[in-house]
Amino acid sequence: MAISITIEPTNTVVTANLALADAGAASVSVTPTGSITSTTLQGALEELAAQDFRSNAAPTGNNVEVGDTWYDTDDNIFYVYRTIDGVTDWRPLVSGDDVSDGGTF
């Protein structure tokens, strides 16, 4: 008695319908800490960006708060907005010959 086996290739197709949650920063929850009050990643990033300035003129207006930083792109000086002796203004982080550039710290 002879046994014969025939193998034929077959294709199996699997289709998955997955509903993925929105992966945008606005849908990612975060726990507020420090001066950051936002509860979404997008909001927290926007708050952080609003505390840092780069321009050739000192930032002004209601969005400037104590602790903000500004890099003067015209004079290459880094400032922090702080209060000294009751006067709040942009204060350089280095003075005199303490010039820092991208190559030295």
Chimera marker file (.cmm) of the C-alpha trace (Angstrom):
<marker_set name="trace">
<marker id="1" x="0.000" y="0.000" z="0.000" r="1" g="1" b="0" radius="0.5"/>
<marker id="2" x="1.458" y="3.338" z="-1.078" r="1" g="1" b="0" radius="0.5"/>
<marker id="3" x="0.741" y="6.631" z="0.633" r="1" g="1" b="0" radius="0.5"/>
<marker id="4" x="0.836" y="9.810" z="-1.351" r="1" g="1" b="0" radius="0.5"/>
<marker id="5" x="1.035" y="13.327" z="0.168" r="1" g="1" b="0" radius="0.5"/>
<marker id="6" x="0.380" y="16.453" z="-1.820" r="1" g="1" b="0" radius="0.5"/>
<marker id="7" x="1.430" y="19.813" z="-0.304" r="1" g="1" b="0" radius="0.5"/>
<marker id="8" x="-0.089" y="22.924" z="-1.756" r="1" g="1" b="0" radius="0.5"/>
<marker id="9" x="0.918" y="26.447" z="-0.681" r="1" g="1" b="0" radius="0.5"/>
<marker id="10" x="-1.796" y="28.487" z="0.953" r="1" g="1" b="0" radius="0.5"/>
<marker id="11" x="-1.951" y="32.120" z="1.990" r="1" g="1" b="0" radius="0.5"/>
<marker id="12" x="-3.414" y="33.289" z="5.250" r="1" g="1" b="0" radius="0.5"/>
<marker id="13" x="-4.491" y="36.913" z="5.511" r="1" g="1" b="0" radius="0.5"/>
<marker id="14" x="-4.918" y="38.497" z="8.928" r="1" g="1" b="0" radius="0.5"/>
<marker id="15" x="-6.567" y="41.898" z="9.122" r="1" g="1" b="0" radius="0.5"/>
<marker id="16" x="-6.411" y="43.888" z="12.336" r="1" g="1" b="0" radius="0.5"/>
<marker id="17" x="-8.553" y="46.934" z="12.869" r="1" g="1" b="0" radius="0.5"/>
<marker id="18" x="-6.989" y="48.776" z="15.764" r="1" g="1" b="0" radius="0.5"/>
<marker id="19" x="-8.163" y="52.080" z="17.106" r="1" g="1" b="0" radius="0.5"/>
<marker id="20" x="-5.066" y="53.900" z="18.345" r="1" g="1" b="0" radius="0.5"/>
<marker id="21" x="-5.415" y="56.745" z="20.774" r="1" g="1" b="0" radius="0.5"/>
<marker id="22" x="-4.297" y="60.197" z="19.651" r="1" g="1" b="0" radius="0.5"/>
<marker id="23" x="-0.564" y="60.360" z="20.322" r="1" g="1" b="0" radius="0.5"/>
<marker id="24" x="-0.351" y="64.161" z="20.106" r="1" g="1" b="0" radius="0.5"/>
<marker id="25" x="1.230" y="66.131" z="22.946" r="1" g="1" b="0" radius="0.5"/>
<marker id="26" x="-2.148" y="67.672" z="23.815" r="1" g="1" b="0" radius="0.5"/>
<marker id="27" x="-3.503" y="64.231" z="24.727" r="1" g="1" b="0" radius="0.5"/>
<marker id="28" x="-0.600" y="63.218" z="26.998" r="1" g="1" b="0" radius="0.5"/>
<marker id="29" x="-1.365" y="63.877" z="30.663" r="1" g="1" b="0" radius="0.5"/>
<marker id="30" x="1.327" y="65.246" z="32.968" r="1" g="1" b="0" radius="0.5"/>
<marker id="31" x="1.432" y="66.170" z="36.636" r="1" g="1" b="0" radius="0.5"/>
<marker id="32" x="2.069" y="69.896" z="37.162" r="1" g="1" b="0" radius="0.5"/>
<marker id="33" x="5.156" y="70.738" z="39.184" r="1" g="1" b="0" radius="0.5"/>
<marker id="34" x="7.048" y="73.874" z="40.143" r="1" g="1" b="0" radius="0.5"/>
<marker id="35" x="5.908" y="76.851" z="38.093" r="1" g="1" b="0" radius="0.5"/>
<marker id="36" x="4.310" y="74.620" z="35.426" r="1" g="1" b="0" radius="0.5"/>
<marker id="37" x="0.532" y="74.467" z="35.887" r="1" g="1" b="0" radius="0.5"/>
<marker id="38" x="-0.531" y="72.662" z="32.697" r="1" g="1" b="0" radius="0.5"/>
<marker id="39" x="-1.879" y="69.128" z="32.887" r="1" g="1" b="0" radius="0.5"/>
<marker id="40" x="-1.013" y="68.217" z="29.269" r="1" g="1" b="0" radius="0.5"/>
<marker id="41" x="2.400" y="67.810" z="27.687" r="1" g="1" b="0" radius="0.5"/>
<marker id="42" x="1.538" y="70.392" z="25.016" r="1" g="1" b="0" radius="0.5"/>
<marker id="43" x="0.574" y="72.985" z="27.617" r="1" g="1" b="0" radius="0.5"/>
<marker id="44" x="3.684" y="72.309" z="29.712" r="1" g="1" b="0" radius="0.5"/>
<marker id="45" x="5.941" y="72.709" z="26.664" r="1" g="1" b="0" radius="0.5"/>
<marker id="46" x="4.237" y="75.986" z="25.782" r="1" g="1" b="0" radius="0.5"/>
<marker id="47" x="4.718" y="77.259" z="29.345" r="1" g="1" b="0" radius="0.5"/>
<marker id="48" x="8.415" y="76.376" z="29.258" r="1" g="1" b="0" radius="0.5"/>
<marker id="49" x="8.869" y="78.056" z="25.877" r="1" g="1" b="0" radius="0.5"/>
<marker id="50" x="7.223" y="81.229" z="27.204" r="1" g="1" b="0" radius="0.5"/>
<marker id="51" x="9.966" y="81.539" z="29.867" r="1" g="1" b="0" radius="0.5"/>
<marker id="52" x="12.877" y="81.672" z="27.428" r="1" g="1" b="0" radius="0.5"/>
<marker id="53" x="13.638" y="84.462" z="24.953" r="1" g="1" b="0" radius="0.5"/>
<marker id="54" x="16.168" y="84.977" z="22.137" r="1" g="1" b="0" radius="0.5"/>
<marker id="55" x="16.303" y="88.377" z="20.455" r="1" g="1" b="0" radius="0.5"/>
<marker id="56" x="18.420" y="91.494" z="20.024" r="1" g="1" b="0" radius="0.5"/>
<marker id="57" x="16.067" y="93.578" z="22.216" r="1" g="1" b="0" radius="0.5"/>
<marker id="58" x="15.002" y="92.964" z="25.809" r="1" g="1" b="0" radius="0.5"/>
<marker id="59" x="11.607" y="91.240" z="26.076" r="1" g="1" b="0" radius="0.5"/>
<marker id="60" x="8.817" y="93.300" z="27.623" r="1" g="1" b="0" radius="0.5"/>
<marker id="61" x="5.153" y="92.852" z="28.413" r="1" g="1" b="0" radius="0.5"/>
<marker id="62" x="2.897" y="90.816" z="30.640" r="1" g="1" b="0" radius="0.5"/>
<marker id="63" x="4.478" y="87.478" z="29.700" r="1" g="1" b="0" radius="0.5"/>
<marker id="64" x="7.856" y="88.408" z="31.288" r="1" g="1" b="0" radius="0.5"/>
<marker id="65" x="8.178" y="87.034" z="34.830" r="1" g="1" b="0" radius="0.5"/>
<marker id="66" x="10.921" y="86.792" z="37.430" r="1" g="1" b="0" radius="0.5"/>
<marker id="67" x="13.105" y="83.788" z="36.583" r="1" g="1" b="0" radius="0.5"/>
<marker id="68" x="12.711" y="84.060" z="32.796" r="1" g="1" b="0" radius="0.5"/>
<marker id="69" x="15.855" y="83.995" z="30.666" r="1" g="1" b="0" radius="0.5"/>
<marker id="70" x="16.854" y="86.041" z="27.627" r="1" g="1" b="0" radius="0.5"/>
<marker id="71" x="19.798" y="85.609" z="25.278" r="1" g="1" b="0" radius="0.5"/>
<marker id="72" x="20.738" y="88.915" z="23.646" r="1" g="1" b="0" radius="0.5"/>
<marker id="73" x="21.613" y="87.755" z="20.133" r="1" g="1" b="0" radius="0.5"/>
<marker id="74" x="23.112" y="91.130" z="19.232" r="1" g="1" b="0" radius="0.5"/>
<marker id="75" x="25.605" y="91.337" z="22.118" r="1" g="1" b="0" radius="0.5"/>
<marker id="76" x="25.866" y="87.614" z="22.991" r="1" g="1" b="0" radius="0.5"/>
<marker id="77" x="24.920" y="88.123" z="26.635" r="1" g="1" b="0" radius="0.5"/>
<marker id="78" x="22.688" y="85.792" z="28.675" r="1" g="1" b="0" radius="0.5"/>
<marker id="79" x="20.288" y="87.468" z="31.125" r="1" g="1" b="0" radius="0.5"/>
<marker id="80" x="17.856" y="86.447" z="33.841" r="1" g="1" b="0" radius="0.5"/>
<marker id="81" x="14.862" y="88.560" z="34.865" r="1" g="1" b="0" radius="0.5"/>
<marker id="82" x="15.271" y="89.106" z="38.601" r="1" g="1" b="0" radius="0.5"/>
<marker id="83" x="14.854" y="91.556" z="41.452" r="1" g="1" b="0" radius="0.5"/>
<marker id="84" x="17.847" y="93.174" z="43.162" r="1" g="1" b="0" radius="0.5"/>
<marker id="85" x="17.391" y="95.864" z="45.835" r="1" g="1" b="0" radius="0.5"/>
<marker id="86" x="13.700" y="96.186" z="44.962" r="1" g="1" b="0" radius="0.5"/>
<marker id="87" x="14.321" y="96.735" z="41.231" r="1" g="1" b="0" radius="0.5"/>
<marker id="88" x="13.218" y="94.022" z="38.802" r="1" g="1" b="0" radius="0.5"/>
<marker id="89" x="15.089" y="94.025" z="35.502" r="1" g="1" b="0" radius="0.5"/>
<marker id="90" x="17.104" y="91.884" z="33.096" r="1" g="1" b="0" radius="0.5"/>
<marker id="91" x="20.428" y="91.083" z="34.824" r="1" g="1" b="0" radius="0.5"/>
<marker id="92" x="23.425" y="89.525" z="33.042" r="1" g="1" b="0" radius="0.5"/>
<marker id="93" x="24.474" y="86.137" z="34.356" r="1" g="1" b="0" radius="0.5"/>
<marker id="94" x="28.131" y="87.011" z="33.764" r="1" g="1" b="0" radius="0.5"/>
<marker id="95" x="29.864" y="90.341" z="34.148" r="1" g="1" b="0" radius="0.5"/>
<marker id="96" x="33.101" y="91.995" z="33.149" r="1" g="1" b="0" radius="0.5"/>
<marker id="97" x="35.463" y="89.657" z="31.342" r="1" g="1" b="0" radius="0.5"/>
<marker id="98" x="33.427" y="86.537" z="32.148" r="1" g="1" b="0" radius="0.5"/>
<marker id="99" x="32.335" y="86.153" z="28.522" r="1" g="1" b="0" radius="0.5"/>
<marker id="100" x="31.117" y="82.658" z="27.673" r="1" g="1" b="0" radius="0.5"/>
<marker id="101" x="30.765" y="81.380" z="24.165" r="1" g="1" b="0" radius="0.5"/>
<marker id="102" x="29.596" y="78.104" z="22.694" r="1" g="1" b="0" radius="0.5"/>
<marker id="103" x="33.034" y="76.571" z="23.113" r="1" g="1" b="0" radius="0.5"/>
<marker id="104" x="33.772" y="77.304" z="26.766" r="1" g="1" b="0" radius="0.5"/>
<marker id="105" x="31.879" y="76.920" z="30.011" r="1" g="1" b="0" radius="0.5"/>
<link id1="1" id2="2" r="1" g="1" b="0" radius="0.2"/>
<link id1="2" id2="3" r="1" g="1" b="0" radius="0.2"/>
<link id1="3" id2="4" r="1" g="1" b="0" radius="0.2"/>
<link id1="4" id2="5" r="1" g="1" b="0" radius="0.2"/>
<link id1="5" id2="6" r="1" g="1" b="0" radius="0.2"/>
<link id1="6" id2="7" r="1" g="1" b="0" radius="0.2"/>
<link id1="7" id2="8" r="1" g="1" b="0" radius="0.2"/>
<link id1="8" id2="9" r="1" g="1" b="0" radius="0.2"/>
<link id1="9" id2="10" r="1" g="1" b="0" radius="0.2"/>
<link id1="10" id2="11" r="1" g="1" b="0" radius="0.2"/>
<link id1="11" id2="12" r="1" g="1" b="0" radius="0.2"/>
<link id1="12" id2="13" r="1" g="1" b="0" radius="0.2"/>
<link id1="13" id2="14" r="1" g="1" b="0" radius="0.2"/>
<link id1="14" id2="15" r="1" g="1" b="0" radius="0.2"/>
<link id1="15" id2="16" r="1" g="1" b="0" radius="0.2"/>
<link id1="16" id2="17" r="1" g="1" b="0" radius="0.2"/>
<link id1="17" id2="18" r="1" g="1" b="0" radius="0.2"/>
<link id1="18" id2="19" r="1" g="1" b="0" radius="0.2"/>
<link id1="19" id2="20" r="1" g="1" b="0" radius="0.2"/>
<link id1="20" id2="21" r="1" g="1" b="0" radius="0.2"/>
<link id1="21" id2="22" r="1" g="1" b="0" radius="0.2"/>
<link id1="22" id2="23" r="1" g="1" b="0" radius="0.2"/>
<link id1="23" id2="24" r="1" g="1" b="0" radius="0.2"/>
<link id1="24" id2="25" r="1" g="1" b="0" radius="0.2"/>
<link id1="25" id2="26" r="1" g="1" b="0" radius="0.2"/>
<link id1="26" id2="27" r="1" g="1" b="0" radius="0.2"/>
<link id1="27" id2="28" r="1" g="1" b="0" radius="0.2"/>
<link id1="28" id2="29" r="1" g="1" b="0" radius="0.2"/>
<link id1="29" id2="30" r="1" g="1" b="0" radius="0.2"/>
<link id1="30" id2="31" r="1" g="1" b="0" radius="0.2"/>
<link id1="31" id2="32" r="1" g="1" b="0" radius="0.2"/>
<link id1="32" id2="33" r="1" g="1" b="0" radius="0.2"/>
<link id1="33" id2="34" r="1" g="1" b="0" radius="0.2"/>
<link id1="34" id2="35" r="1" g="1" b="0" radius="0.2"/>
<link id1="35" id2="36" r="1" g="1" b="0" radius="0.2"/>
<link id1="36" id2="37" r="1" g="1" b="0" radius="0.2"/>
<link id1="37" id2="38" r="1" g="1" b="0" radius="0.2"/>
<link id1="38" id2="39" r="1" g="1" b="0" radius="0.2"/>
<link id1="39" id2="40" r="1" g="1" b="0" radius="0.2"/>
<link id1="40" id2="41" r="1" g="1" b="0" radius="0.2"/>
<link id1="41" id2="42" r="1" g="1" b="0" radius="0.2"/>
<link id1="42" id2="43" r="1" g="1" b="0" radius="0.2"/>
<link id1="43" id2="44" r="1" g="1" b="0" radius="0.2"/>
<link id1="44" id2="45" r="1" g="1" b="0" radius="0.2"/>
<link id1="45" id2="46" r="1" g="1" b="0" radius="0.2"/>
<link id1="46" id2="47" r="1" g="1" b="0" radius="0.2"/>
<link id1="47" id2="48" r="1" g="1" b="0" radius="0.2"/>
<link id1="48" id2="49" r="1" g="1" b="0" radius="0.2"/>
<link id1="49" id2="50" r="1" g="1" b="0" radius="0.2"/>
<link id1="50" id2="51" r="1" g="1" b="0" radius="0.2"/>
<link id1="51" id2="52" r="1" g="1" b="0" radius="0.2"/>
<link id1="52" id2="53" r="1" g="1" b="0" radius="0.2"/>
<link id1="53" id2="54" r="1" g="1" b="0" radius="0.2"/>
<link id1="54" id2="55" r="1" g="1" b="0" radius="0.2"/>
<link id1="55" id2="56" r="1" g="1" b="0" radius="0.2"/>
<link id1="56" id2="57" r="1" g="1" b="0" radius="0.2"/>
<link id1="57" id2="58" r="1" g="1" b="0" radius="0.2"/>
<link id1="58" id2="59" r="1" g="1" b="0" radius="0.2"/>
<link id1="59" id2="60" r="1" g="1" b="0" radius="0.2"/>
<link id1="60" id2="61" r="1" g="1" b="0" radius="0.2"/>
<link id1="61" id2="62" r="1" g="1" b="0" radius="0.2"/>
<link id1="62" id2="63" r="1" g="1" b="0" radius="0.2"/>
<link id1="63" id2="64" r="1" g="1" b="0" radius="0.2"/>
<link id1="64" id2="65" r="1" g="1" b="0" radius="0.2"/>
<link id1="65" id2="66" r="1" g="1" b="0" radius="0.2"/>
<link id1="66" id2="67" r="1" g="1" b="0" radius="0.2"/>
<link id1="67" id2="68" r="1" g="1" b="0" radius="0.2"/>
<link id1="68" id2="69" r="1" g="1" b="0" radius="0.2"/>
<link id1="69" id2="70" r="1" g="1" b="0" radius="0.2"/>
<link id1="70" id2="71" r="1" g="1" b="0" radius="0.2"/>
<link id1="71" id2="72" r="1" g="1" b="0" radius="0.2"/>
<link id1="72" id2="73" r="1" g="1" b="0" radius="0.2"/>
<link id1="73" id2="74" r="1" g="1" b="0" radius="0.2"/>
<link id1="74" id2="75" r="1" g="1" b="0" radius="0.2"/>
<link id1="75" id2="76" r="1" g="1" b="0" radius="0.2"/>
<link id1="76" id2="77" r="1" g="1" b="0" radius="0.2"/>
<link id1="77" id2="78" r="1" g="1" b="0" radius="0.2"/>
<link id1="78" id2="79" r="1" g="1" b="0" radius="0.2"/>
<link id1="79" id2="80" r="1" g="1" b="0" radius="0.2"/>
<link id1="80" id2="81" r="1" g="1" b="0" radius="0.2"/>
<link id1="81" id2="82" r="1" g="1" b="0" radius="0.2"/>
<link id1="82" id2="83" r="1" g="1" b="0" radius="0.2"/>
<link id1="83" id2="84" r="1" g="1" b="0" radius="0.2"/>
<link id1="84" id2="85" r="1" g="1" b="0" radius="0.2"/>
<link id1="85" id2="86" r="1" g="1" b="0" radius="0.2"/>
<link id1="86" id2="87" r="1" g="1" b="0" radius="0.2"/>
<link id1="87" id2="88" r="1" g="1" b="0" radius="0.2"/>
<link id1="88" id2="89" r="1" g="1" b="0" radius="0.2"/>
<link id1="89" id2="90" r="1" g="1" b="0" radius="0.2"/>
<link id1="90" id2="91" r="1" g="1" b="0" radius="0.2"/>
<link id1="91" id2="92" r="1" g="1" b="0" radius="0.2"/>
<link id1="92" id2="93" r="1" g="1" b="0" radius="0.2"/>
<link id1="93" id2="94" r="1" g="1" b="0" radius="0.2"/>
<link id1="94" id2="95" r="1" g="1" b="0" radius="0.2"/>
<link id1="95" id2="96" r="1" g="1" b="0" radius="0.2"/>
<link id1="96" id2="97" r="1" g="1" b="0" radius="0.2"/>
<link id1="97" id2="98" r="1" g="1" b="0" radius="0.2"/>
<link id1="98" id2="99" r="1" g="1" b="0" radius="0.2"/>
<link id1="99" id2="100" r="1" g="1" b="0" radius="0.2"/>
<link id1="100" id2="101" r="1" g="1" b="0" radius="0.2"/>
<link id1="101" id2="102" r="1" g="1" b="0" radius="0.2"/>
<link id1="102" id2="103" r="1" g="1" b="0" radius="0.2"/>
<link id1="103" id2="104" r="1" g="1" b="0" radius="0.2"/>
<link id1="104" id2="105" r="1" g="1" b="0" radius="0.2"/>
</marker_set>
